[in-house]
């Protein structure tokens, strides 16, 4: 259950990063409100998950989902540049997170 919280928190991190961009420096009301909701949800779920998980692997999964998700969202929906290097780099982030998780202690 704790890992499910981390995964959802990572998806919410993607949401708050995208809303941060769409808020244009907190000058647009609805993206700013959405940013606050996503950020509070993300940090709240991560906090709950850290009651049962080691901080290193949990934080790596959270940030990895957020970073990869945000980059992918940007390429698909926001017109960010798509390149082979960017795709390979996102893949390496995901591989690194999985590797860190697999190397951690079992609970």
MDTraj code that builds the backbone (N, CA, C; nanometers):
import mdtraj as md
import numpy as np

residues = "UNK UNK UNK UNK UNK UNK UNK UNK UNK UNK UNK UNK UNK UNK UNK UNK UNK UNK UNK UNK UNK UNK UNK UNK UNK UNK UNK UNK UNK UNK UNK UNK UNK UNK UNK UNK UNK UNK UNK UNK UNK UNK UNK UNK UNK UNK UNK UNK UNK UNK UNK UNK UNK UNK UNK UNK UNK UNK UNK UNK UNK UNK UNK UNK UNK UNK UNK UNK UNK UNK UNK UNK UNK UNK UNK UNK UNK UNK UNK UNK UNK UNK UNK UNK UNK UNK UNK UNK UNK UNK UNK UNK UNK UNK UNK UNK UNK UNK UNK UNK UNK UNK UNK UNK UNK UNK UNK".split()
xyz = np.array([
    [0.0815, -0.1197, 0.0000],
    [0.0000, 0.0000, 0.0000],
    [0.0861, 0.1265, 0.0000],
    [0.1978, 0.1238, 0.0728],
    [0.2839, 0.2413, 0.0795],
    [0.3410, 0.2750, -0.0580],
    [0.3750, 0.1714, -0.1364],
    [0.4292, 0.1980, -0.2697],
    [0.3233, 0.2560, -0.3620],
    [0.2003, 0.2169, -0.3449],
    [0.0921, 0.2759, -0.4234],
    [0.0808, 0.4253, -0.3924],
    [0.0957, 0.4608, -0.2657],
    [0.0937, 0.6024, -0.2276],
    [0.2068, 0.6787, -0.2946],
    [0.3252, 0.6187, -0.3017],
    [0.4392, 0.6844, -0.3668],
    [0.4107, 0.7040, -0.5158],
    [0.3537, 0.6033, -0.5791],
    [0.3249, 0.6137, -0.7230],
    [0.2228, 0.7246, -0.7495],
    [0.1160, 0.7273, -0.6714],
    [0.0154, 0.8328, -0.6886],
    [0.0775, 0.9693, -0.6583],
    [0.1607, 0.9768, -0.5551],
    [0.2281, 1.1022, -0.5221],
    [0.3176, 1.1480, -0.6376],
    [0.3848, 1.0536, -0.7030],
    [0.4682, 1.0878, -0.8183],
    [0.3864, 1.1403, -0.9353],
    [0.2701, 1.0813, -0.9568],
    [0.1811, 1.1310, -1.0626],
    [0.1302, 1.2709, -1.0292],
    [0.0999, 1.2939, -0.9022],
    [0.0590, 1.4279, -0.8598],
    [0.1741, 1.5276, -0.8742],
    [0.2972, 1.4797, -0.8568],
    [0.4128, 1.5676, -0.8779],
    [0.4180, 1.6130, -1.0234],
    [0.3901, 1.5219, -1.1149],
    [0.3819, 1.5599, -1.2556],
    [0.2762, 1.6686, -1.2730],
    [0.1615, 1.6499, -1.2092],
    [0.0543, 1.7491, -1.2179],
    [0.0958, 1.8846, -1.1647],
    [0.1646, 1.8873, -1.0509],
    [0.2010, 2.0190, -0.9975],
    [0.3106, 2.0857, -1.0787],
    [0.3992, 2.0084, -1.1383],
    [0.5024, 2.0690, -1.2233],
    [0.4402, 2.1300, -1.3492],
    [0.3475, 2.0597, -1.4094],
    [0.2807, 2.1115, -1.5294],
    [0.1991, 2.2359, -1.4938],
    [0.1258, 2.2307, -1.3837],
    [0.0469, 2.3468, -1.3418],
    [0.1353, 2.4659, -1.3072],
    [0.2533, 2.4401, -1.2551],
    [0.3472, 2.5480, -1.2259],
    [0.3828, 2.6222, -1.3536],
    [0.4082, 2.5485, -1.4612],
    [0.4364, 2.6127, -1.5895],
    [0.3147, 2.6894, -1.6395],
    [0.1985, 2.6250, -1.6330],
    [0.0765, 2.6875, -1.6851],
    [0.0329, 2.8092, -1.6038],
    [0.0804, 2.8203, -1.4796],
    [0.0425, 2.9342, -1.3958],
    [0.1140, 3.0628, -1.4364],
    [0.2183, 3.0498, -1.5177],
    [0.2965, 3.1666, -1.5624],
    [0.3393, 3.2534, -1.4444],
    [0.4122, 3.1905, -1.3527],
    [0.4632, 3.2635, -1.2365],
    [0.3539, 3.3006, -1.1389],
    [0.2556, 3.2137, -1.1236],
    [0.1423, 3.2343, -1.0337],
    [0.0580, 3.3558, -1.0721],
    [0.0532, 3.3867, -1.2018],
    [-0.0288, 3.4992, -1.2474],
    [-0.1627, 3.4532, -1.3038],
    [-0.1820, 3.3222, -1.3189],
    [-0.3092, 3.2682, -1.3667],
    [-0.3738, 3.1894, -1.2533],
    [-0.4978, 3.2252, -1.2214],
    [-0.5632, 3.1739, -1.1013],
    [-0.5810, 3.0226, -1.1010],
    [-0.6478, 2.9654, -1.2002],
    [-0.6825, 2.8231, -1.1947],
    [-0.5620, 2.7307, -1.1996],
    [-0.4626, 2.7577, -1.2840],
    [-0.3428, 2.6719, -1.2756],
    [-0.2701, 2.6859, -1.1413],
    [-0.2754, 2.8043, -1.0815],
    [-0.2131, 2.8243, -0.9509],
    [-0.2862, 2.7442, -0.8438],
    [-0.4189, 2.7459, -0.8483],
    [-0.4973, 2.6675, -0.7524],
    [-0.4700, 2.5183, -0.7729],
    [-0.4688, 2.4742, -0.8995],
    [-0.4411, 2.3330, -0.9288],
    [-0.3016, 2.2949, -0.8809],
    [-0.2037, 2.3838, -0.8998],
    [-0.0681, 2.3587, -0.8501],
    [-0.0714, 2.3323, -0.6999],
    [-0.1411, 2.4171, -0.6253],
    [-0.1466, 2.4023, -0.4795],
    [-0.2109, 2.2695, -0.4403],
    [-0.3186, 2.2328, -0.5074],
    [-0.3872, 2.1077, -0.4756],
    [-0.2979, 1.9878, -0.5060],
    [-0.2367, 1.9863, -0.6266],
    [-0.1486, 1.8762, -0.6630],
    [-0.0273, 1.8682, -0.5704],
    [0.0317, 1.9827, -0.5365],
    [0.1504, 1.9834, -0.4510],
    [0.1166, 1.9315, -0.3108],
    [0.0078, 1.9804, -0.2533],
    [-0.0312, 1.9330, -0.1201],
    [-0.0624, 1.7836, -0.1218],
    [-0.1306, 1.7383, -0.2255],
    [-0.1610, 1.5960, -0.2366],
    [-0.0359, 1.5124, -0.2518],
    [0.0547, 1.5594, -0.3350],
    [0.1774, 1.4847, -0.3591],
    [0.2631, 1.4742, -0.2332],
    [0.2870, 1.5873, -0.1695],
    [0.3681, 1.5859, -0.0473],
    [0.2984, 1.5102, 0.0652],
    [0.1664, 1.5235, 0.0730],
    [0.0919, 1.4530, 0.1768],
    [0.1008, 1.3020, 0.1616],
    [0.0810, 1.2527, 0.0377],
    [0.0896, 1.1082, 0.0158],
    [0.2319, 1.0565, 0.0359],
    [0.3303, 1.1340, -0.0081],
    [0.4688, 1.0920, 0.0146],
    [0.4982, 1.0845, 0.1644],
    [0.4492, 1.1809, 0.2393],
    [0.4687, 1.1802, 0.3846],
    [0.4094, 1.0552, 0.4484],
    [0.2889, 1.0190, 0.4058],
    [0.2258, 0.8974, 0.4587],
    [0.3055, 0.7726, 0.4220],
    [0.3536, 0.7672, 0.2979],
    [0.4298, 0.6499, 0.2530],
    [0.5613, 0.6360, 0.3287],
    [0.6226, 0.7486, 0.3640],
    [0.7531, 0.7435, 0.4316],
    [0.7432, 0.6914, 0.5750],
    [0.6232, 0.6762, 0.6257],
    [0.6076, 0.6126, 0.7567],
    [0.6511, 0.4662, 0.7513],
    [0.6427, 0.4048, 0.6327],
    [0.6716, 0.2620, 0.6192],
    [0.7875, 0.2301, 0.5273],
    [0.8355, 0.3274, 0.4532],
    [0.9383, 0.3001, 0.3531],
    [1.0677, 0.3727, 0.3856],
    [1.1783, 0.3185, 0.3354],
    [1.3059, 0.3884, 0.3443],
    [1.2990, 0.5133, 0.2571],
    [1.3590, 0.6203, 0.3038],
    [1.3456, 0.7483, 0.2354],
    [1.4151, 0.7488, 0.0982],
    [1.5309, 0.6867, 0.0857],
    [1.6051, 0.6915, -0.0404],
    [1.5291, 0.6328, -0.1579],
    [1.4915, 0.5065, -0.1510],
    [1.4173, 0.4484, -0.2636],
    [1.2815, 0.5152, -0.2874],
    [1.2105, 0.5493, -0.1808],
    [1.0789, 0.6119, -0.1971],
    [1.0924, 0.7483, -0.2648],
    [1.1891, 0.8269, -0.2213],
    [1.2101, 0.9588, -0.2812],
    [1.2543, 0.9454, -0.4267],
    [1.3386, 0.8471, -0.4552],
    [1.3842, 0.8258, -0.5925],
    [1.2676, 0.7894, -0.6838],
    [1.1787, 0.7033, -0.6377],
    [1.0622, 0.6662, -0.7182],
    [0.9718, 0.7872, -0.7382],
    [0.9483, 0.8627, -0.6324],
    [0.8629, 0.9817, -0.6396],
    [0.9178, 1.0826, -0.7395],
    [1.0455, 1.1160, -0.7261],
    [1.1031, 1.2147, -0.8171],
    [1.1187, 1.1591, -0.9588],
    [1.1476, 1.0298, -0.9692],
    [1.1610, 0.9691, -1.1015],
    [1.0300, 0.9726, -1.1782],
    [0.9209, 0.9369, -1.1121],
    [0.7897, 0.9446, -1.1764],
    [0.7583, 1.0889, -1.2139],
    [0.7863, 1.1794, -1.1214],
    [0.7593, 1.3212, -1.1490],
    [0.8417, 1.3749, -1.2642],
    [0.9699, 1.3440, -1.2655],
    [1.0580, 1.3950, -1.3712],
    [1.0235, 1.3341, -1.5065],
    [1.0116, 1.2028, -1.5103],
    [0.9805, 1.1360, -1.6373],
    [0.8407, 1.1751, -1.6847],
    [0.7442, 1.1755, -1.5935],
    [0.6077, 1.2112, -1.6305],
    [0.5968, 1.3530, -1.6833],
    [0.6656, 1.4458, -1.6194],
    [0.6622, 1.5847, -1.6625],
    [0.7270, 1.6006, -1.8002],
    [0.8398, 1.5356, -1.8211],
    [0.9073, 1.5442, -1.9508],
    [0.8209, 1.4849, -2.0616],
    [0.7605, 1.3707, -2.0339],
    [0.6749, 1.3065, -2.1340],
    [0.5515, 1.3922, -2.1620],
    [0.4881, 1.4440, -2.0574],
    [0.3717, 1.5308, -2.0748],
    [0.4088, 1.6536, -2.1588],
    [0.5218, 1.7128, -2.1270],
    [0.5658, 1.8307, -2.2011],
    [0.5869, 1.8019, -2.3489],
    [0.6446, 1.6874, -2.3789],
    [0.6668, 1.6524, -2.5191],
    [0.5358, 1.6250, -2.5923],
    [0.4401, 1.5622, -2.5240],
    [0.3142, 1.5262, -2.5895],
    [0.2181, 1.6447, -2.5993],
    [0.2054, 1.7217, -2.4903],
    [0.0992, 1.8219, -2.4840],
    [0.1451, 1.9680, -2.4873],
    [0.2706, 1.9945, -2.4549],
    [0.3147, 2.1336, -2.4438],
    [0.4126, 2.1752, -2.5525],
    [0.4378, 2.0885, -2.6474],
    [0.5256, 2.1237, -2.7580],
    [0.6730, 2.1239, -2.7246],
    [0.7120, 2.0588, -2.6145],
    [0.8546, 2.0485, -2.5831],
    [0.9245, 1.9679, -2.6918],
    [1.0499, 1.9986, -2.7140],
    [1.1283, 1.9308, -2.8165],
    [1.1415, 1.7826, -2.7832],
    [1.1200, 1.6994, -2.8827],
    [1.1389, 1.5548, -2.8698],
    [1.2685, 1.5196, -2.9401],
    [1.3567, 1.4499, -2.8686],
    [1.4829, 1.4075, -2.9294],
    [1.5186, 1.2690, -2.8783],
    [1.6043, 1.2040, -2.9530],
    [1.6506, 1.0721, -2.9121],
    [1.7204, 1.0801, -2.7775],
    [1.8034, 1.1814, -2.7580],
    [1.8749, 1.1959, -2.6311],
    [1.7777, 1.2138, -2.5147],
    [1.6716, 1.2896, -2.5365],
    [1.5730, 1.3101, -2.4298],
    [1.5022, 1.1792, -2.3952],
    [1.4642, 1.1016, -2.4959],
    [1.3975, 0.9727, -2.4725],
    [1.4917, 0.8772, -2.4002],
    [1.6179, 0.8719, -2.4423],
    [1.7160, 0.7850, -2.3765],
    [1.7364, 0.8299, -2.2320],
    [1.7433, 0.9584, -2.2085],
    [1.7649, 1.0105, -2.0735],
    [1.6474, 0.9785, -1.9815],
    [1.5255, 0.9919, -2.0313],
    [1.4080, 0.9550, -1.9523],
    [1.4132, 0.8062, -1.9194],
    [1.4512, 0.7255, -2.0168],
    [1.4633, 0.5811, -1.9942],
    [1.5667, 0.5513, -1.8866],
    [1.6785, 0.6234, -1.8886],
    [1.7816, 0.6023, -1.7874],
    [1.7338, 0.6419, -1.6481],
    [1.6543, 0.7466, -1.6390],
    [1.5967, 0.7853, -1.5096],
    [1.5111, 0.6714, -1.4565],
    [1.4256, 0.6185, -1.5422],
    [1.3363, 0.5091, -1.5009],
    [1.4174, 0.3859, -1.4622],
    [1.5191, 0.3517, -1.5411],
    [1.6042, 0.2366, -1.5099],
    [1.6760, 0.2582, -1.3765],
    [1.7249, 0.3786, -1.3528],
    [1.7931, 0.4085, -1.2273],
    [1.7018, 0.3963, -1.1071],
    [1.5797, 0.4429, -1.1203],
    [1.4833, 0.4330, -1.0110],
    [1.4503, 0.2872, -0.9825],
    [1.4261, 0.2103, -1.0877],
    [1.3971, 0.0678, -1.0696],
    [1.5162, -0.0022, -1.0049],
    [1.6371, 0.0283, -1.0513],
    [1.7569, -0.0326, -0.9933],
    [1.7741, 0.0011, -0.8472],
    [1.7493, 0.1263, -0.8123],
    [1.7604, 0.1662, -0.6712],
    [1.6565, 0.0933, -0.5875],
    [1.5368, 0.0820, -0.6403],
    [1.4306, 0.0110, -0.5676],
    [1.4663, -0.1364, -0.5484],
    [1.5178, -0.1999, -0.6520],
    [1.5526, -0.3410, -0.6424],
    [1.6710, -0.3666, -0.5505],
    [1.7569, -0.2677, -0.5334],
    [1.8745, -0.2848, -0.4483],
    [1.8461, -0.2573, -0.3020],
    [1.7287, -0.2023, -0.2713],
    [1.6945, -0.1654, -0.1331],
    [1.6569, -0.2867, -0.0505],
    [1.6412, -0.2608, 0.0764],
    [1.6033, -0.3696, 0.1687],
    [1.4537, -0.3961, 0.1557],
    [1.4164, -0.5203, 0.1772],
    [1.2759, -0.5600, 0.1696],
    [1.2071, -0.5311, 0.3023],
    [1.0805, -0.4888, 0.2947],
    [1.0002, -0.4658, 0.4153],
    [0.8811, -0.5544, 0.4136],
])
top = md.Topology()
chain = top.add_chain()
for i, resn in enumerate(residues, 1):
    res = top.add_residue(resn, chain, resSeq=i)
    for name in ("N", "CA", "C"):
        top.add_atom(name, md.element.get_by_symbol(name[0]), res)
traj = md.Trajectory(xyz[None], top)
